[in-house]
């Protein structure tokens, strides 16, 4: 691996946590298949059920407070890579929620930012997140979509000649808006 840029304001992943992040990614991807099967078998969803599914996706305990950030990660990966500004935007939200970036819950988000999870993980996480946010109300859904848009726009266009949001990111925003029951993703 190359050198780590540790200048102030730069976001980097501590190499000491690489193994932990890889293990967390594997756990979350494997759990996605299990959650999908559980969801298909359930006809009635309860708050307890949503909490259990969040935990099955790898966000138990304190990490559950960051689960609704998974759609932001999905938008960041939509074009196949994460821009430095997208990563910084997501990690700023993690910090704003009171988490040290070295904490285990923050490292779960870091694991998702370092290497893309399987599509099945994003599909299941989006479905569970939609249920969670639908129960919380419209303000929570709109806030999540606004944060997703902020991530999509973080990398910015080129001198105003190109849209700040790629077509792939616009597609991810539309899927998230649809699943959250929001009519307009623009």
C-alpha positions in Angstrom: 0.0 0.0 0.0 1.1 3.6 -0.6 1.8 6.2 2.0 -1.0 7.6 4.1 -1.8 11.3 3.7 -2.1 12.5 7.3 -2.3 16.3 6.6 -5.0 18.1 8.5 -8.4 17.8 6.8 -7.5 14.6 4.9 -9.6 11.6 5.5 -7.7 8.3 5.6 -8.3 4.8 6.8 -5.9 3.6 9.5 -4.1 0.6 8.1 -4.2 -1.1 11.6 -7.9 -1.5 11.1 -7.8 -3.1 7.6 -8.3 -6.6 8.9 -11.2 -5.5 11.1 -12.9 -3.7 8.2 -12.5 -6.7 5.9 -14.1 -9.0 8.5 -16.9 -6.6 9.1 -17.6 -6.3 5.3 -17.7 -10.1 5.0 -20.1 -10.4 8.0 -22.4 -7.7 6.5 -22.5 -9.3 3.1 -23.2 -12.8 4.4 -25.9 -11.4 6.7 -27.6 -9.7 3.7 -28.6 -13.1 2.3 -29.9 -14.3 5.6 -31.9 -11.1 6.1 -33.4 -11.3 2.7 -34.6 -14.9 3.3 -36.0 -13.8 6.7 -37.8 -10.8 5.2 -39.4 -12.9 2.5 -40.7 -15.4 5.1 -42.2 -12.6 7.3 -45.6 -11.1 6.5 -45.9 -8.7 9.4 -43.1 -6.3 10.2 -42.8 -5.0 13.8 -40.3 -2.6 15.3 -38.6 -5.5 17.0 -38.4 -7.2 13.6 -36.8 -4.2 12.0 -34.3 -3.9 14.9 -33.4 -7.6 14.5 -32.9 -7.2 10.7 -30.7 -4.2 11.3 -28.6 -6.3 13.7 -28.5 -9.1 11.2 -27.1 -6.7 8.6 -24.1 -6.0 11.0 -25.4 -2.9 12.7 -26.2 -4.1 16.2 -25.8 -2.1 19.4 -24.4 1.4 19.1 -23.8 0.8 15.3 -27.6 0.7 14.8 -27.5 4.5 15.2 -25.5 4.7 12.0 -27.6 2.2 10.0 -29.6 4.9 8.3 -26.4 6.2 6.7 -26.1 3.1 4.5 -28.1 4.8 1.7 -25.5 7.5 1.6 -22.8 4.9 1.1 -24.9 3.3 -1.7 -25.1 6.7 -3.5 -21.3 7.1 -3.0 -20.6 3.7 -4.6 -23.2 4.2 -7.4 -20.6 5.1 -10.0 -18.3 2.3 -9.0 -15.9 4.3 -6.9 -16.0 6.7 -3.9 -14.6 10.2 -4.3 -12.6 11.6 -1.5 -15.2 14.4 -1.0 -18.0 11.8 -0.8 -16.1 9.8 1.9 -15.4 13.0 3.8 -19.1 14.0 3.6 -20.3 10.6 5.0 -17.6 10.6 7.8 -18.6 14.1 8.8 -22.2 12.9 9.4 -20.7 10.0 11.5 -18.8 12.6 13.5 -21.8 14.9 13.8 -23.7 12.0 15.4 -21.0 11.9 18.1 -18.9 9.0 17.0 -15.2 8.9 17.1 -14.0 7.6 13.7 -11.9 4.9 15.5 -15.0 3.5 17.3 -16.4 0.2 16.2 -19.7 1.7 14.8 -17.7 4.2 12.7 -15.4 1.4 11.5 -18.5 -0.4 10.1 -19.2 2.6 8.0 -15.5 2.8 7.1 -15.6 -0.8 6.0 -18.4 0.0 3.6 -16.5 3.0 2.2 -13.3 1.1 1.7 -14.7 -1.6 -0.6 -18.2 -1.9 -2.0 -20.5 -4.4 -0.4 -22.5 -6.9 -2.5 -25.6 -5.5 -4.4 -27.7 -7.8 -2.1 -26.4 -5.9 0.9 -27.5 -2.6 -0.5 -30.9 -4.0 -1.6 -31.6 -5.4 1.8 -30.3 -2.5 3.7 -32.3 -0.1 1.6 -35.5 -2.1 2.2 -34.9 -2.3 6.0 -33.9 1.4 6.1 -37.1 2.3 4.3 -39.2 0.5 6.9 -37.2 2.2 9.7 -37.6 5.7 8.2 -41.2 5.2 7.2 -42.0 4.5 10.9 -40.0 7.7 11.9 -42.0 10.0 9.7 -41.6 12.3 6.7 -38.9 14.5 8.2 -36.5 11.6 8.7 -37.1 10.4 5.2 -36.5 13.8 3.7 -33.4 14.3 5.8 -31.9 11.0 4.6 -32.6 11.9 1.0 -31.1 15.3 1.5 -27.9 13.8 2.9 -27.8 11.3 0.0 -28.0 14.3 -2.4 -25.2 16.0 -0.5 -23.0 12.9 -1.0 -23.9 12.8 -4.7 -23.0 16.4 -5.2 -19.9 16.3 -3.0 -17.4 15.5 -5.8 -18.8 18.4 -7.8 -18.8 19.1 -11.6 -15.9 20.4 -13.6 -15.9 24.2 -13.8 -19.7 24.2 -14.1 -19.6 22.3 -17.4 -20.7 18.9 -15.9 -23.4 18.0 -13.5 -22.2 17.4 -9.9 -24.3 14.3 -9.8 -23.5 11.4 -12.2 -26.3 9.4 -14.0 -25.5 6.4 -11.8 -25.9 8.5 -8.6 -29.1 10.0 -9.9 -30.4 6.4 -10.4 -29.4 5.5 -6.8 -31.2 8.7 -5.6 -34.3 7.7 -7.5 -34.3 4.2 -6.0 -33.8 5.5 -2.5 -36.5 8.2 -3.0 -38.9 5.6 -4.3 -38.3 3.2 -1.4 -38.7 6.0 1.1 -42.0 6.9 -0.5 -40.8 10.3 -1.7 -42.1 11.3 -5.1 -39.3 13.5 -6.4 -35.6 12.6 -6.2 -34.4 15.7 -8.0 
